Amino acid sequence: MTSSKLTRISSRDNPLLVRLRKLARHPGEYRKLGQLFLEGEHLCQAWVARGDAPALQALVTETAWQAGRHAALAEAAGATVVVADAAMAELSSLETPPPISFVVALPAAPPLCPDAPSVVLDRIQDAGNVGSILRSAAAFGFQQVIAIKGTAALWAPKVLRAGMGAHFALGLIEGHQAEALDALTLPLLGTSSHAEESIAGALLDWPCAWVFGNEGAGASVAVRKRCARVVRIPQPGGEESLNVGAAAAICLYESTRRRY
């Protein structure tokens, strides 16, 4: 695919850069603008590999463009915009700003699939935890993530970076109440450090929907009561609880291990 046009931007007050600064800095801005800012080569490549549409724009730093870097990747966008290195630094939250980023249309939220292997996020607020769980979900063959209202915005920039491209392999549904889970036709499995049954000996249905709750309070009563089974992850070292991202990786892996 060949980029339709090449432009250069030198002013930080350019309307595109003003819009992208909002998109990069405010977690929920993507809902207003209907666009995502994918920061860095890895996310751009993941979009090309799994995205349903071409990127709207590729932003490339002046230094990278002059060096001939990332030109092939930029060709996957409808337009290429060469920006000053300082302008990319203003958009980036990384210690070392990337040489290339994409602007893409926000994928449409799919309808909830009743029988898809799923992960339910109940008011998990840390963006890094959410992105880590999405990455594990995609790696271990889960297809759908349902975020209960109060969970960090799934397409926020920090979640996108932590997800490392997993977003584009999953059906992402957010902003629902617990009642939406009644549409699932598969069992919900939860975790608690106080549960009597250990995950090691528990029957883990497949397909299933694993439930992971808020970092401090855990899953809400409304979500917990919908779980067919709640299991404990053994912690012989004596810690009170695991980070929710680590707990999710263990549970999702265990479901996969039982199948192979």
C-alpha positions as YAML, in Angstrom:
chain: A
units: angstrom
residues:
- id: 1
  name: MET
  ca: [0.00, 0.00, 0.00]
- id: 2
  name: THR
  ca: [1.35, 3.43, -0.85]
- id: 3
  name: SER
  ca: [0.75, 6.44, 1.36]
- id: 4
  name: SER
  ca: [-1.58, 8.86, -0.37]
- id: 5
  name: LYS
  ca: [0.39, 11.94, 0.62]
- id: 6
  name: LEU
  ca: [3.38, 13.26, 2.52]
- id: 7
  name: THR
  ca: [3.26, 16.42, 4.60]
- id: 8
  name: ARG
  ca: [5.58, 18.12, 7.06]
- id: 9
  name: ILE
  ca: [4.57, 19.86, 10.26]
- id: 10
  name: SER
  ca: [6.87, 22.25, 12.07]
- id: 11
  name: SER
  ca: [4.51, 24.19, 14.35]
- id: 12
  name: ARG
  ca: [3.42, 22.67, 17.66]
- id: 13
  name: ASP
  ca: [0.17, 24.63, 17.23]
- id: 14
  name: ASN
  ca: [-0.80, 22.65, 14.16]
- id: 15
  name: PRO
  ca: [-4.39, 21.36, 14.69]
- id: 16
  name: LEU
  ca: [-3.31, 17.74, 14.20]
- id: 17
  name: LEU
  ca: [-0.66, 17.97, 16.91]
- id: 18
  name: VAL
  ca: [-3.03, 19.79, 19.26]
- id: 19
  name: ARG
  ca: [-5.58, 16.99, 18.83]
- id: 20
  name: LEU
  ca: [-2.99, 14.27, 19.27]
- id: 21
  name: ARG
  ca: [-1.64, 15.80, 22.46]
- id: 22
  name: LYS
  ca: [-5.13, 15.50, 23.93]
- id: 23
  name: LEU
  ca: [-5.43, 11.95, 22.64]
- id: 24
  name: ALA
  ca: [-2.06, 10.98, 24.11]
- id: 25
  name: ARG
  ca: [-2.56, 12.59, 27.51]
- id: 26
  name: HIS
  ca: [-6.18, 11.93, 28.45]
- id: 27
  name: PRO
  ca: [-7.24, 8.29, 28.99]
- id: 28
  name: GLY
  ca: [-10.82, 8.66, 27.76]
- id: 29
  name: GLU
  ca: [-10.23, 11.12, 24.92]
- id: 30
  name: TYR
  ca: [-10.43, 8.32, 22.33]
- id: 31
  name: ARG
  ca: [-14.16, 8.06, 23.02]
- id: 32
  name: LYS
  ca: [-14.67, 11.69, 21.98]
- id: 33
  name: LEU
  ca: [-12.40, 11.65, 18.96]
- id: 34
  name: GLY
  ca: [-13.01, 8.09, 17.75]
- id: 35
  name: GLN
  ca: [-9.28, 7.66, 17.19]
- id: 36
  name: LEU
  ca: [-6.28, 6.02, 18.82]
- id: 37
  name: PHE
  ca: [-2.66, 7.10, 19.04]
- id: 38
  name: LEU
  ca: [-0.39, 4.06, 18.69]
- id: 39
  name: GLU
  ca: [3.00, 4.96, 20.03]
- id: 40
  name: GLY
  ca: [6.07, 3.21, 18.70]
- id: 41
  name: GLU
  ca: [7.12, 0.66, 16.12]
- id: 42
  name: HIS
  ca: [5.79, -2.42, 17.95]
- id: 43
  name: LEU
  ca: [2.21, -1.15, 18.21]
- id: 44
  name: CYS
  ca: [2.31, 0.10, 14.62]
- id: 45
  name: GLN
  ca: [3.46, -3.30, 13.39]
- id: 46
  name: ALA
  ca: [0.78, -5.01, 15.47]
- id: 47
  name: TRP
  ca: [-1.86, -2.82, 13.86]
- id: 48
  name: VAL
  ca: [-0.61, -3.68, 10.38]
- id: 49
  name: ALA
  ca: [-0.61, -7.38, 11.25]
- id: 50
  name: ARG
  ca: [-4.02, -7.54, 12.93]
- id: 51
  name: GLY
  ca: [-5.89, -4.29, 12.34]
- id: 52
  name: ASP
  ca: [-8.99, -4.30, 10.17]
- id: 53
  name: ALA
  ca: [-8.17, -1.07, 8.33]
- id: 54
  name: PRO
  ca: [-5.15, 0.98, 7.26]
- id: 55
  name: ALA
  ca: [-3.80, 3.54, 9.70]
- id: 56
  name: LEU
  ca: [-5.14, 7.02, 9.04]
- id: 57
  name: GLN
  ca: [-1.74, 8.65, 9.46]
- id: 58
  name: ALA
  ca: [1.83, 7.69, 10.21]
- id: 59
  name: LEU
  ca: [3.82, 10.25, 12.18]
- id: 60
  name: VAL
  ca: [7.58, 9.97, 11.60]
- id: 61
  name: THR
  ca: [10.23, 12.13, 13.21]
- id: 62
  name: GLU
  ca: [12.34, 14.29, 10.95]
- id: 63
  name: THR
  ca: [15.49, 12.46, 12.04]
- id: 64
  name: ALA
  ca: [14.04, 9.03, 11.24]
- id: 65
  name: TRP
  ca: [12.67, 10.21, 7.92]
- id: 66
  name: GLN
  ca: [15.97, 11.72, 6.81]
- id: 67
  name: ALA
  ca: [17.70, 8.47, 7.75]
- id: 68
  name: GLY
  ca: [15.22, 6.47, 5.67]
- id: 69
  name: ARG
  ca: [13.98, 4.56, 8.73]
- id: 70
  name: HIS
  ca: [10.45, 3.14, 8.96]
- id: 71
  name: ALA
  ca: [9.47, 4.28, 5.47]
- id: 72
  name: ALA
  ca: [8.05, 0.85, 4.68]
- id: 73
  name: LEU
  ca: [5.96, 0.83, 7.84]
- id: 74
  name: ALA
  ca: [4.71, 4.34, 7.11]
- id: 75
  name: GLU
  ca: [3.47, 3.08, 3.74]
- id: 76
  name: ALA
  ca: [0.77, 1.15, 5.61]
- id: 77
  name: ALA
  ca: [-0.94, 4.45, 6.46]
- id: 78
  name: GLY
  ca: [-3.15, 6.59, 4.28]
- id: 79
  name: ALA
  ca: [-0.86, 9.56, 4.84]
- id: 80
  name: THR
  ca: [2.60, 10.20, 6.25]
- id: 81
  name: VAL
  ca: [3.31, 13.22, 8.42]
- id: 82
  name: VAL
  ca: [6.92, 14.14, 9.13]
- id: 83
  name: VAL
  ca: [7.20, 16.04, 12.42]
- id: 84
  name: ALA
  ca: [10.02, 17.65, 14.32]
- id: 85
  name: ASP
  ca: [11.66, 15.39, 16.89]
- id: 86
  name: ALA
  ca: [10.58, 17.82, 19.61]
- id: 87
  name: ALA
  ca: [6.96, 17.55, 18.49]
- id: 88
  name: MET
  ca: [7.03, 13.74, 18.82]
- id: 89
  name: ALA
  ca: [8.60, 14.14, 22.26]
- id: 90
  name: GLU
  ca: [5.66, 16.29, 23.33]
- id: 91
  name: LEU
  ca: [3.25, 13.55, 22.28]
- id: 92
  name: SER
  ca: [5.17, 10.75, 23.93]
- id: 93
  name: SER
  ca: [5.13, 9.65, 27.55]
- id: 94
  name: LEU
  ca: [8.13, 7.38, 26.97]
- id: 95
  name: GLU
  ca: [11.58, 8.27, 28.24]
- id: 96
  name: THR
  ca: [12.86, 7.90, 24.68]
- id: 97
  name: PRO
  ca: [10.22, 9.14, 22.22]
- id: 98
  name: PRO
  ca: [9.62, 6.71, 19.33]
- id: 99
  name: PRO
  ca: [10.56, 7.54, 15.75]
- id: 100
  name: ILE
  ca: [7.15, 6.47, 14.41]
- id: 101
  name: SER
  ca: [3.56, 6.39, 15.63]
- id: 102
  name: PHE
  ca: [0.17, 5.76, 14.02]
- id: 103
  name: VAL
  ca: [-3.18, 7.46, 14.24]
- id: 104
  name: VAL
  ca: [-5.93, 4.89, 13.65]
- id: 105
  name: ALA
  ca: [-9.70, 4.81, 13.81]
- id: 106
  name: LEU
  ca: [-11.08, 3.41, 17.07]
- id: 107
  name: PRO
  ca: [-12.33, -0.12, 16.30]
- id: 108
  name: ALA
  ca: [-16.07, -0.54, 16.72]
- id: 109
  name: ALA
  ca: [-17.06, -2.37, 19.90]
- id: 110
  name: PRO
  ca: [-18.31, -5.84, 18.97]
- id: 111
  name: PRO
  ca: [-21.53, -7.30, 20.38]
- id: 112
  name: LEU
  ca: [-21.06, -9.49, 23.42]
- id: 113
  name: CYS
  ca: [-20.52, -13.09, 22.28]
- id: 114
  name: PRO
  ca: [-22.31, -15.43, 24.74]
- id: 115
  name: ASP
  ca: [-20.03, -18.45, 24.26]
- id: 116
  name: ALA
  ca: [-16.61, -16.92, 23.58]
- id: 117
  name: PRO
  ca: [-13.81, -17.72, 26.08]
- id: 118
  name: SER
  ca: [-13.76, -14.50, 28.04]
- id: 119
  name: VAL
  ca: [-12.07, -12.40, 30.68]
- id: 120
  name: VAL
  ca: [-14.14, -10.12, 32.91]
- id: 121
  name: LEU
  ca: [-12.45, -7.08, 34.46]
- id: 122
  name: ASP
  ca: [-14.37, -5.76, 37.45]
- id: 123
  name: ARG
  ca: [-13.26, -2.21, 38.26]
- id: 124
  name: ILE
  ca: [-9.53, -2.83, 37.78]
- id: 125
  name: GLN
  ca: [-8.12, 0.67, 37.83]
- id: 126
  name: ASP
  ca: [-4.40, 0.43, 37.11]
- id: 127
  name: ALA
  ca: [-3.71, 0.82, 33.39]
- id: 128
  name: GLY
  ca: [-0.64, -1.38, 33.56]
- id: 129
  name: ASN
  ca: [-2.60, -4.21, 35.17]
- id: 130
  name: VAL
  ca: [-5.35, -3.95, 32.56]
- id: 131
  name: GLY
  ca: [-2.89, -4.01, 29.67]
- id: 132
  name: SER
  ca: [-1.00, -6.95, 31.20]
- id: 133
  name: ILE
  ca: [-4.23, -8.95, 31.53]
- id: 134
  name: LEU
  ca: [-5.19, -8.22, 27.93]
- id: 135
  name: ARG
  ca: [-1.79, -9.46, 26.83]
- id: 136
  name: SER
  ca: [-2.21, -12.69, 28.81]
- id: 137
  name: ALA
  ca: [-5.76, -13.16, 27.52]
- id: 138
  name: ALA
  ca: [-4.63, -12.97, 23.90]
- id: 139
  name: ALA
  ca: [-1.59, -15.19, 24.53]
- id: 140
  name: PHE
  ca: [-3.64, -17.97, 26.14]
- id: 141
  name: GLY
  ca: [-6.43, -18.13, 23.58]
- id: 142
  name: PHE
  ca: [-9.18, -16.06, 25.15]
- id: 143
  name: GLN
  ca: [-11.23, -14.11, 22.65]
- id: 144
  name: GLN
  ca: [-13.27, -11.52, 24.51]
- id: 145
  name: VAL
  ca: [-12.71, -9.05, 27.36]
- id: 146
  name: ILE
  ca: [-15.67, -7.51, 29.16]
- id: 147
  name: ALA
  ca: [-14.85, -4.51, 31.33]
- id: 148
  name: ILE
  ca: [-17.34, -3.65, 34.05]
- id: 149
  name: LYS
  ca: [-17.95, 0.07, 34.53]
- id: 150
  name: GLY
  ca: [-15.21, 1.53, 36.72]
- id: 151
  name: THR
  ca: [-12.40, -0.35, 34.97]
- id: 152
  name: ALA
  ca: [-9.61, 1.70, 33.41]
- id: 153
  name: ALA
  ca: [-10.41, 2.74, 29.83]
- id: 154
  name: LEU
  ca: [-9.39, -0.21, 27.68]
- id: 155
  name: TRP
  ca: [-8.05, 1.86, 24.79]
- id: 156
  name: ALA
  ca: [-6.24, 4.46, 26.93]
- id: 157
  name: PRO
  ca: [-2.64, 5.12, 25.84]
- id: 158
  name: LYS
  ca: [-1.06, 3.45, 28.90]
- id: 159
  name: VAL
  ca: [-3.25, 0.38, 28.49]
- id: 160
  name: LEU
  ca: [-2.37, 0.19, 24.79]
- id: 161
  name: ARG
  ca: [1.34, 0.29, 25.57]
- id: 162
  name: ALA
  ca: [1.05, -2.35, 28.29]
- id: 163
  name: GLY
  ca: [-1.05, -4.57, 26.00]
- id: 164
  name: MET
  ca: [1.73, -4.65, 23.38]
- id: 165
  name: GLY
  ca: [-0.71, -5.23, 20.51]
- id: 166
  name: ALA
  ca: [-3.03, -7.69, 22.29]
- id: 167
  name: HIS
  ca: [-5.94, -5.28, 21.82]
- id: 168
  name: PHE
  ca: [-6.10, -6.10, 18.11]
- id: 169
  name: ALA
  ca: [-6.57, -9.83, 18.74]
- id: 170
  name: LEU
  ca: [-9.48, -9.47, 21.19]
- id: 171
  name: GLY
  ca: [-13.10, -8.41, 21.20]
- id: 172
  name: LEU
  ca: [-13.15, -5.55, 23.71]
- id: 173
  name: ILE
  ca: [-16.39, -4.53, 25.39]
- id: 174
  name: GLU
  ca: [-16.42, -1.86, 28.08]
- id: 175
  name: GLY
  ca: [-18.72, 0.18, 30.28]
- id: 176
  name: HIS
  ca: [-21.17, -2.57, 31.23]
- id: 177
  name: GLN
  ca: [-22.82, -3.33, 34.56]
- id: 178
  name: ALA
  ca: [-22.66, -6.76, 36.20]
- id: 179
  name: GLU
  ca: [-26.05, -7.66, 34.74]
- id: 180
  name: ALA
  ca: [-24.48, -7.84, 31.26]
- id: 181
  name: LEU
  ca: [-22.71, -11.03, 32.36]
- id: 182
  name: ASP
  ca: [-26.06, -12.83, 32.41]
- id: 183
  name: ALA
  ca: [-25.83, -12.99, 28.62]
- id: 184
  name: LEU
  ca: [-22.86, -15.37, 28.87]
- id: 185
  name: THR
  ca: [-23.71, -19.03, 28.39]
- id: 186
  name: LEU
  ca: [-20.46, -20.31, 29.89]
- id: 187
  name: PRO
  ca: [-19.44, -20.58, 33.56]
- id: 188
  name: LEU
  ca: [-17.74, -17.71, 35.34]
- id: 189
  name: LEU
  ca: [-14.67, -18.56, 37.42]
- id: 190
  name: GLY
  ca: [-13.35, -16.26, 40.12]
- id: 191
  name: THR
  ca: [-10.37, -16.10, 42.46]
- id: 192
  name: SER
  ca: [-10.00, -15.27, 46.13]
- id: 193
  name: SER
  ca: [-7.13, -15.76, 48.56]
- id: 194
  name: HIS
  ca: [-9.77, -16.93, 51.06]
- id: 195
  name: ALA
  ca: [-11.36, -19.58, 48.83]
- id: 196
  name: GLU
  ca: [-11.24, -23.15, 50.12]
- id: 197
  name: GLU
  ca: [-10.66, -24.80, 46.74]
- id: 198
  name: SER
  ca: [-7.18, -24.59, 45.24]
- id: 199
  name: ILE
  ca: [-6.85, -23.95, 41.52]
- id: 200
  name: ALA
  ca: [-4.50, -26.94, 41.35]
- id: 201
  name: GLY
  ca: [-7.29, -29.45, 41.97]
- id: 202
  name: ALA
  ca: [-10.29, -27.50, 40.77]
- id: 203
  name: LEU
  ca: [-12.38, -28.42, 37.76]
- id: 204
  name: LEU
  ca: [-11.81, -25.65, 35.25]
- id: 205
  name: ASP
  ca: [-14.55, -25.63, 32.63]
- id: 206
  name: TRP
  ca: [-13.73, -24.81, 29.03]
- id: 207
  name: PRO
  ca: [-14.79, -22.53, 27.56]
- id: 208
  name: CYS
  ca: [-15.16, -20.25, 30.56]
- id: 209
  name: ALA
  ca: [-15.02, -16.63, 31.64]
- id: 210
  name: TRP
  ca: [-12.40, -15.76, 34.25]
- id: 211
  name: VAL
  ca: [-13.30, -12.87, 36.55]
- id: 212
  name: PHE
  ca: [-10.64, -10.54, 37.99]
- id: 213
  name: GLY
  ca: [-11.59, -7.82, 40.44]
- id: 214
  name: ASN
  ca: [-10.43, -4.48, 41.74]
- id: 215
  name: GLU
  ca: [-6.87, -4.33, 43.08]
- id: 216
  name: GLY
  ca: [-7.99, -3.58, 46.64]
- id: 217
  name: ALA
  ca: [-11.60, -4.68, 47.02]
- id: 218
  name: GLY
  ca: [-11.66, -7.61, 44.63]
- id: 219
  name: ALA
  ca: [-14.74, -8.45, 42.60]
- id: 220
  name: SER
  ca: [-18.02, -6.85, 43.63]
- id: 221
  name: VAL
  ca: [-20.78, -8.85, 45.29]
- id: 222
  name: ALA
  ca: [-22.87, -8.52, 42.13]
- id: 223
  name: VAL
  ca: [-20.11, -10.10, 40.05]
- id: 224
  name: ARG
  ca: [-19.02, -12.71, 42.61]
- id: 225
  name: LYS
  ca: [-22.52, -14.11, 42.96]
- id: 226
  name: ARG
  ca: [-22.50, -14.88, 39.25]
- id: 227
  name: CYS
  ca: [-19.38, -17.07, 39.55]
- id: 228
  name: ALA
  ca: [-19.93, -20.81, 39.33]
- id: 229
  name: ARG
  ca: [-16.65, -21.45, 41.15]
- id: 230
  name: VAL
  ca: [-14.14, -19.38, 43.13]
- id: 231
  name: VAL
  ca: [-10.62, -20.77, 43.56]
- id: 232
  name: ARG
  ca: [-7.48, -19.93, 45.48]
- id: 233
  name: ILE
  ca: [-3.95, -19.67, 44.08]
- id: 234
  name: PRO
  ca: [-1.63, -21.37, 46.59]
- id: 235
  name: GLN
  ca: [0.94, -18.98, 48.06]
- id: 236
  name: PRO
  ca: [3.28, -20.97, 50.30]
- id: 237
  name: GLY
  ca: [5.50, -17.94, 50.70]
- id: 238
  name: GLY
  ca: [2.86, -16.35, 52.89]
- id: 239
  name: GLU
  ca: [2.04, -13.15, 50.99]
- id: 240
  name: GLU
  ca: [-1.51, -11.90, 51.49]
- id: 241
  name: SER
  ca: [-2.34, -11.66, 47.81]
- id: 242
  name: LEU
  ca: [-0.93, -11.51, 44.31]
- id: 243
  name: ASN
  ca: [-0.96, -8.58, 41.94]
- id: 244
  name: VAL
  ca: [-4.07, -8.97, 39.81]
- id: 245
  name: GLY
  ca: [-2.03, -9.06, 36.60]
- id: 246
  name: ALA
  ca: [0.08, -11.92, 37.96]
- id: 247
  name: ALA
  ca: [-2.99, -13.77, 39.24]
- id: 248
  name: ALA
  ca: [-4.67, -13.44, 35.87]
- id: 249
  name: ALA
  ca: [-1.65, -14.83, 34.04]
- id: 250
  name: ILE
  ca: [-1.62, -17.88, 36.34]
- id: 251
  name: CYS
  ca: [-5.34, -18.57, 35.94]
- id: 252
  name: LEU
  ca: [-5.43, -18.08, 32.18]
- id: 253
  name: TYR
  ca: [-2.35, -20.23, 31.74]
- id: 254
  name: GLU
  ca: [-3.85, -22.96, 33.91]
- id: 255
  name: SER
  ca: [-6.96, -23.04, 31.72]
- id: 256
  name: THR
  ca: [-4.74, -23.39, 28.66]
- id: 257
  name: ARG
  ca: [-2.47, -26.01, 30.25]
- id: 258
  name: ARG
  ca: [-5.44, -28.27, 30.97]
- id: 259
  name: ARG
  ca: [-6.37, -28.24, 27.27]
- id: 260
  name: TYR
  ca: [-2.97, -29.26, 25.87]
...
